[in-house]
Amino acid sequence: MDEQDLTFEIIPSPHDPKIGACVGVRVRHASKNITAESTHEKTQHANKVVAVERLKLRLRKESFRCQ
């Protein structure tokens, strides 16, 4: 997976601090138009890691479906 094909978006999460920062993350694979998100971790970095792993799983499932 090429990182240049990924776009990240910050989204609201139940763990958002009161200062207004969002810690949820949505990642989109540009060429396949597949998204994954994570909002349950307490930090933006942790949500980014989880979202990327979920996206990898979805991309693998999609590649098996297309064969």
A tleap script that builds the chain and sets N, CA, C and O, in Angstrom:
source leaprc.protein.ff14SB
mol = sequence {
  NMET ASP GLU GLN ASP LEU THR PHE GLU ILE
  ILE PRO SER PRO HIE ASP PRO LYS ILE GLY
  ALA CYS VAL GLY VAL ARG VAL ARG HIE ALA
  SER LYS ASN ILE THR ALA GLU SER THR HIE
  GLU LYS THR GLN HIE ALA ASN LYS VAL VAL
  ALA VAL GLU ARG LEU LYS LEU ARG LEU ARG
  LYS GLU SER PHE ARG CYS CGLN
}
set mol.1.N position { 0.853 -1.174 0.000 }
set mol.1.CA position { 0.000 0.000 0.000 }
set mol.1.C position { 0.902 1.240 0.000 }
set mol.1.O position { 1.783 1.381 0.848 }
set mol.2.N position { 0.670 2.111 -0.943 }
set mol.2.CA position { 1.459 3.335 -1.081 }
set mol.2.C position { 0.825 4.440 -0.243 }
set mol.2.O position { -0.364 4.728 -0.387 }
set mol.3.N position { 1.610 5.055 0.626 }
set mol.3.CA position { 1.081 6.104 1.501 }
set mol.3.C position { 0.579 7.315 0.729 }
set mol.3.O position { -0.232 8.079 1.252 }
set mol.4.N position { 1.036 7.506 -0.493 }
set mol.4.CA position { 0.564 8.636 -1.302 }
set mol.4.C position { -0.890 8.444 -1.707 }
set mol.4.O position { -1.560 9.417 -2.053 }
set mol.5.N position { -1.396 7.211 -1.673 }
set mol.5.CA position { -2.792 6.942 -2.014 }
set mol.5.C position { -3.733 7.168 -0.836 }
set mol.5.O position { -4.949 7.050 -0.988 }
set mol.6.N position { -3.187 7.493 0.337 }
set mol.6.CA position { -4.009 7.641 1.529 }
set mol.6.C position { -4.273 9.103 1.848 }
set mol.6.O position { -3.390 9.953 1.734 }
set mol.7.N position { -5.505 9.376 2.249 }
set mol.7.CA position { -5.836 10.692 2.784 }
set mol.7.C position { -6.437 10.489 4.168 }
set mol.7.O position { -7.205 9.554 4.392 }
set mol.8.N position { -6.083 11.366 5.085 }
set mol.8.CA position { -6.539 11.266 6.459 }
set mol.8.C position { -7.461 12.424 6.787 }
set mol.8.O position { -7.264 13.550 6.330 }
set mol.9.N position { -8.467 12.125 7.586 }
set mol.9.CA position { -9.423 13.139 8.024 }
set mol.9.C position { -9.612 12.974 9.527 }
set mol.9.O position { -9.737 11.854 10.022 }
set mol.10.N position { -9.631 14.073 10.240 }
set mol.10.CA position { -9.856 14.043 11.670 }
set mol.10.C position { -11.366 14.147 11.900 }
set mol.10.O position { -12.026 15.025 11.343 }
set mol.11.N position { -11.908 13.243 12.727 }
set mol.11.CA position { -13.348 13.190 12.962 }
set mol.11.C position { -13.629 13.174 14.461 }
set mol.11.O position { -12.737 12.852 15.246 }
set mol.12.N position { -14.846 13.513 14.875 }
set mol.12.CA position { -15.194 13.514 16.303 }
set mol.12.C position { -15.103 12.117 16.919 }
set mol.12.O position { -15.281 11.105 16.242 }
set mol.13.N position { -14.826 12.093 18.204 }
set mol.13.CA position { -14.679 10.855 18.949 }
set mol.13.C position { -15.295 11.023 20.329 }
set mol.13.O position { -15.379 12.143 20.833 }
set mol.14.N position { -15.727 9.930 20.947 }
set mol.14.CA position { -16.233 10.040 22.328 }
set mol.14.C position { -15.150 10.460 23.319 }
set mol.14.O position { -15.470 10.873 24.434 }
set mol.15.N position { -13.881 10.364 22.938 }
set mol.15.CA position { -12.781 10.724 23.828 }
set mol.15.C position { -12.235 12.124 23.569 }
set mol.15.O position { -11.164 12.466 24.072 }
set mol.16.N position { -12.946 12.939 22.796 }
set mol.16.CA position { -12.455 14.284 22.497 }
set mol.16.C position { -12.299 15.102 23.783 }
set mol.16.O position { -13.192 15.111 24.631 }
set mol.17.N position { -11.161 15.786 23.921 }
set mol.17.CA position { -10.985 16.633 25.109 }
set mol.17.C position { -11.878 17.866 25.025 }
set mol.17.O position { -12.370 18.220 23.954 }
set mol.18.N position { -12.074 18.498 26.144 }
set mol.18.CA position { -12.970 19.660 26.203 }
set mol.18.C position { -12.419 20.887 25.484 }
set mol.18.O position { -13.148 21.859 25.288 }
set mol.19.N position { -11.151 20.863 25.088 }
set mol.19.CA position { -10.563 22.026 24.413 }
set mol.19.C position { -10.954 22.102 22.941 }
set mol.19.O position { -10.578 23.050 22.250 }
set mol.20.N position { -11.708 21.110 22.451 }
set mol.20.CA position { -12.208 21.176 21.088 }
set mol.20.C position { -11.420 20.385 20.067 }
set mol.20.O position { -11.782 20.390 18.890 }
set mol.21.N position { -10.362 19.708 20.466 }
set mol.21.CA position { -9.581 18.898 19.527 }
set mol.21.C position { -10.290 17.567 19.296 }
set mol.21.O position { -10.867 16.996 20.222 }
set mol.22.N position { -10.246 17.081 18.067 }
set mol.22.CA position { -10.839 15.787 17.734 }
set mol.22.C position { -9.743 14.735 17.676 }
set mol.22.O position { -8.645 15.009 17.194 }
set mol.23.N position { -10.034 13.526 18.168 }
set mol.23.CA position { -9.022 12.479 18.162 }
set mol.23.C position { -9.383 11.314 17.246 }
set mol.23.O position { -8.559 10.421 17.052 }
set mol.24.N position { -10.577 11.296 16.682 }
set mol.24.CA position { -10.952 10.241 15.743 }
set mol.24.C position { -10.285 10.451 14.391 }
set mol.24.O position { -9.981 11.581 14.007 }
set mol.25.N position { -10.058 9.345 13.664 }
set mol.25.CA position { -9.372 9.418 12.372 }
set mol.25.C position { -10.112 8.563 11.347 }
set mol.25.O position { -10.527 7.442 11.639 }
set mol.26.N position { -10.272 9.112 10.142 }
set mol.26.CA position { -10.789 8.367 8.993 }
set mol.26.C position { -9.708 8.387 7.923 }
set mol.26.O position { -9.132 9.434 7.630 }
set mol.27.N position { -9.440 7.225 7.345 }
set mol.27.CA position { -8.434 7.114 6.289 }
set mol.27.C position { -9.122 6.602 5.023 }
set mol.27.O position { -9.964 5.705 5.083 }
set mol.28.N position { -8.755 7.183 3.878 }
set mol.28.CA position { -9.354 6.801 2.595 }
set mol.28.C position { -8.249 6.437 1.615 }
set mol.28.O position { -7.254 7.148 1.476 }
set mol.29.N position { -8.449 5.309 0.941 }
set mol.29.CA position { -7.541 4.909 -0.135 }
set mol.29.C position { -8.082 5.555 -1.403 }
set mol.29.O position { -9.180 5.220 -1.848 }
set mol.30.N position { -7.333 6.469 -1.983 }
set mol.30.CA position { -7.824 7.307 -3.077 }
set mol.30.C position { -8.211 6.507 -4.315 }
set mol.30.O position { -9.290 6.723 -4.867 }
set mol.31.N position { -7.364 5.598 -4.760 }
set mol.31.CA position { -7.656 4.906 -6.017 }
set mol.31.C position { -8.768 3.867 -5.876 }
set mol.31.O position { -9.492 3.612 -6.838 }
set mol.32.N position { -8.916 3.272 -4.711 }
set mol.32.CA position { -9.965 2.255 -4.495 }
set mol.32.C position { -11.216 2.842 -3.860 }
set mol.32.O position { -12.264 2.196 -3.855 }
set mol.33.N position { -11.127 4.057 -3.324 }
set mol.33.CA position { -12.231 4.741 -2.660 }
set mol.33.C position { -12.814 3.902 -1.520 }
set mol.33.O position { -14.031 3.812 -1.359 }
set mol.34.N position { -11.927 3.294 -0.736 }
set mol.34.CA position { -12.319 2.511 0.425 }
set mol.34.C position { -11.880 3.280 1.666 }
set mol.34.O position { -10.771 3.811 1.717 }
set mol.35.N position { -12.763 3.334 2.670 }
set mol.35.CA position { -12.432 4.064 3.889 }
set mol.35.C position { -12.481 3.149 5.105 }
set mol.35.O position { -13.118 2.095 5.097 }
set mol.36.N position { -11.794 3.585 6.138 }
set mol.36.CA position { -11.846 2.942 7.450 }
set mol.36.C position { -11.661 4.048 8.480 }
set mol.36.O position { -11.025 5.066 8.207 }
set mol.37.N position { -12.218 3.838 9.654 }
set mol.37.CA position { -12.077 4.859 10.683 }
set mol.37.C position { -11.926 4.227 12.052 }
set mol.37.O position { -12.231 3.052 12.258 }
set mol.38.N position { -11.449 5.033 12.974 }
set mol.38.CA position { -11.322 4.628 14.361 }
set mol.38.C position { -11.605 5.832 15.241 }
set mol.38.O position { -11.065 6.917 15.024 }
set mol.39.N position { -12.453 5.631 16.233 }
set mol.39.CA position { -12.783 6.712 17.166 }
set mol.39.C position { -12.715 6.272 18.620 }
set mol.39.O position { -12.958 7.080 19.516 }
set mol.40.N position { -12.392 5.020 18.872 }
set mol.40.CA position { -12.491 4.506 20.237 }
set mol.40.C position { -11.212 4.616 21.057 }
set mol.40.O position { -11.247 4.434 22.274 }
set mol.41.N position { -10.092 4.908 20.419 }
set mol.41.CA position { -8.845 5.066 21.161 }
set mol.41.C position { -8.787 6.473 21.748 }
set mol.41.O position { -9.508 7.367 21.305 }
set mol.42.N position { -7.935 6.663 22.737 }
set mol.42.CA position { -7.894 7.946 23.438 }
set mol.42.C position { -6.988 8.988 22.793 }
set mol.42.O position { -7.047 10.165 23.150 }
set mol.43.N position { -6.144 8.566 21.841 }
set mol.43.CA position { -5.265 9.528 21.180 }
set mol.43.C position { -5.457 9.447 19.666 }
set mol.43.O position { -5.867 8.421 19.123 }
set mol.44.N position { -5.151 10.549 19.013 }
set mol.44.CA position { -5.262 10.603 17.556 }
set mol.44.C position { -4.286 9.628 16.907 }
set mol.44.O position { -4.623 8.977 15.919 }
set mol.45.N position { -3.084 9.526 17.457 }
set mol.45.CA position { -2.089 8.610 16.891 }
set mol.45.C position { -2.582 7.157 16.970 }
set mol.45.O position { -2.476 6.412 15.996 }
set mol.46.N position { -3.111 6.768 18.109 }
set mol.46.CA position { -3.613 5.396 18.265 }
set mol.46.C position { -4.769 5.137 17.305 }
set mol.46.O position { -4.859 4.053 16.727 }
set mol.47.N position { -5.651 6.114 17.128 }
set mol.47.CA position { -6.759 5.960 16.183 }
set mol.47.C position { -6.250 5.864 14.750 }
set mol.47.O position { -6.821 5.132 13.941 }
set mol.48.N position { -5.197 6.583 14.428 }
set mol.48.CA position { -4.628 6.520 13.082 }
set mol.48.C position { -4.069 5.130 12.802 }
set mol.48.O position { -4.280 4.582 11.720 }
set mol.49.N position { -3.363 4.561 13.764 }
set mol.49.CA position { -2.806 3.216 13.615 }
set mol.49.C position { -3.924 2.198 13.399 }
set mol.49.O position { -3.835 1.360 12.501 }
set mol.50.N position { -4.962 2.267 14.206 }
set mol.50.CA position { -6.079 1.329 14.093 }
set mol.50.C position { -6.790 1.508 12.750 }
set mol.50.O position { -7.124 0.522 12.093 }
set mol.51.N position { -7.023 2.746 12.342 }
set mol.51.CA position { -7.711 3.004 11.069 }
set mol.51.C position { -6.916 2.458 9.889 }
set mol.51.O position { -7.503 1.882 8.973 }
set mol.52.N position { -5.599 2.624 9.888 }
set mol.52.CA position { -4.768 2.112 8.798 }
set mol.52.C position { -4.820 0.583 8.776 }
set mol.52.O position { -4.911 -0.009 7.701 }
set mol.53.N position { -4.766 -0.057 9.930 }
set mol.53.CA position { -4.856 -1.522 9.980 }
set mol.53.C position { -6.206 -2.003 9.454 }
set mol.53.O position { -6.273 -3.001 8.736 }
set mol.54.N position { -7.274 -1.302 9.807 }
set mol.54.CA position { -8.605 -1.661 9.299 }
set mol.54.C position { -8.683 -1.481 7.785 }
set mol.54.O position { -9.297 -2.284 7.083 }
set mol.55.N position { -8.059 -0.428 7.298 }
set mol.55.CA position { -8.050 -0.202 5.853 }
set mol.55.C position { -7.282 -1.312 5.145 }
set mol.55.O position { -7.727 -1.803 4.107 }
set mol.56.N position { -6.150 -1.709 5.682 }
set mol.56.CA position { -5.386 -2.809 5.090 }
set mol.56.C position { -6.231 -4.076 5.012 }
set mol.56.O position { -6.207 -4.780 4.002 }
set mol.57.N position { -6.972 -4.366 6.071 }
set mol.57.CA position { -7.838 -5.541 6.089 }
set mol.57.C position { -8.916 -5.444 5.016 }
set mol.57.O position { -9.190 -6.420 4.317 }
set mol.58.N position { -9.522 -4.281 4.886 }
set mol.58.CA position { -10.567 -4.097 3.864 }
set mol.58.C position { -10.001 -4.207 2.455 }
set mol.58.O position { -10.653 -4.749 1.562 }
set mol.59.N position { -8.802 -3.701 2.255 }
set mol.59.CA position { -8.168 -3.807 0.943 }
set mol.59.C position { -7.856 -5.263 0.604 }
set mol.59.O position { -8.023 -5.686 -0.540 }
set mol.60.N position { -7.403 -6.027 1.593 }
set mol.60.CA position { -7.151 -7.452 1.358 }
set mol.60.C position { -8.442 -8.187 1.012 }
set mol.60.O position { -8.465 -9.002 0.091 }
set mol.61.N position { -9.515 -7.901 1.747 }
set mol.61.CA position { -10.810 -8.532 1.461 }
set mol.61.C position { -11.284 -8.167 0.060 }
set mol.61.O position { -11.813 -9.012 -0.663 }
set mol.62.N position { -11.095 -6.919 -0.318 }
set mol.62.CA position { -11.514 -6.454 -1.652 }
set mol.62.C position { -10.720 -7.154 -2.748 }
set mol.62.O position { -11.273 -7.498 -3.793 }
set mol.63.N position { -9.434 -7.367 -2.517 }
set mol.63.CA position { -8.621 -8.023 -3.543 }
set mol.63.C position { -9.047 -9.477 -3.729 }
set mol.63.O position { -8.988 -9.993 -4.845 }
set mol.64.N position { -9.470 -10.141 -2.667 }
set mol.64.CA position { -9.963 -11.521 -2.796 }
set mol.64.C position { -11.310 -11.558 -3.514 }
set mol.64.O position { -11.586 -12.490 -4.269 }
set mol.65.N position { -12.137 -10.561 -3.284 }
set mol.65.CA position { -13.440 -10.492 -3.933 }
set mol.65.C position { -13.318 -10.298 -5.431 }
set mol.65.O position { -14.133 -10.819 -6.193 }
set mol.66.N position { -12.303 -9.550 -5.866 }
set mol.66.CA position { -12.132 -9.218 -7.276 }
set mol.66.C position { -11.480 -10.348 -8.080 }
set mol.66.O position { -11.469 -10.292 -9.310 }
set mol.67.N position { -10.948 -11.354 -7.422 }
set mol.67.CA position { -10.258 -12.424 -8.151 }
set mol.67.C position { -11.212 -13.452 -8.685 }
set mol.67.O position { -10.788 -14.416 -9.322 }
savepdb mol mol.pdb
quit
